[in-house]
Structures are given as structure tokens and as C-alpha cells.
Amino acid sequence: MDDETLREQRRLVELISKEGWNVTNVELSVFDYQLPDRQGPEVTMTITAKKPCDDDNPYRVK
């Protein structure tokens, strides 16, 4: 994992937070493929975030 990947992670968390979401967890996985059709590293990022629902939200379970 390089510095660019970490900068991109921080930027995504910043953007999500600005939209009112509370980021609770971030996971990064780096895979280095050695297959003929896939060479080099691949990064997977999982971001978990929460956002309060409005009381009048029709999808809220009461």
C-alpha cells in the first residue's frame, strides 16, 4: 500500500463526512495478483458509515 492509496482513503472519508455521515470503520485490503490475466496490486476499500434518519422517513422502522 502506498501513500497515494492512503490519501485517497482520507479524501473519501472526508467527502462522506461532509455529507453528514459518521464514518465508523474503514478497511483496506491489498492483493498482489500473480495470475497471467491479472498482474499487480489491487486495493479494496470498505467504508462503514451511519447517518441519523429523520422522524418522518417512511422507511424507518418504529
N, C-alpha and C positions, 0 to 999 in steps of 0.2 A: 504494500500500500504506500502511496506516495503523498507528498504534501498537497498536490492538486486535488486528490480524492478527498482529503480531509477538509480542504477549503470549500469544495462543492457540498460536502455534507453540512458544514456550518451554514452555508448560504441557503440550502433547502430548509433547514430548521428555522432560520431567521424568517424566511418567507412564510412558512406555515404559522409561525408565532405571530407575525404581523396581521394575519387573517383572523386572529382571536383563538387559535388552537393552543392548548397546553401540551407541548411535546413531553411525553413521559419516558420514552425509551427510543434509542437508535441503535441498530445493529448493522455492522458491516461485515460482509464475508467476501474474501478474495479467493478466487480459484485460478490456478495456473494450469491451463489445459495443455496437454502434450499429445493431442489427437491430430491426425492428418488434416481433418477438415476444420479444426478449431485450434489455433495457436495463440499463445499468450494469455495474459491475465484477464479475468472478468470480475467485476465488482457487483455485488448485490447489496442493496440497502433496504432495510425495513425500518420504517418510522411509525411509532405508535403515538397517537395524539388524542386528546379529549377536548370536547367543546360543549359547554353547557347548552341545553335545549331551552327554547322559550316555552313558557307555560301554555301558549296557545298552539304549539306544534301538534298537528294532527297525527303524527307518527309516534308521539311519546306515549309509552305505556304507563298508565296511572294505577 
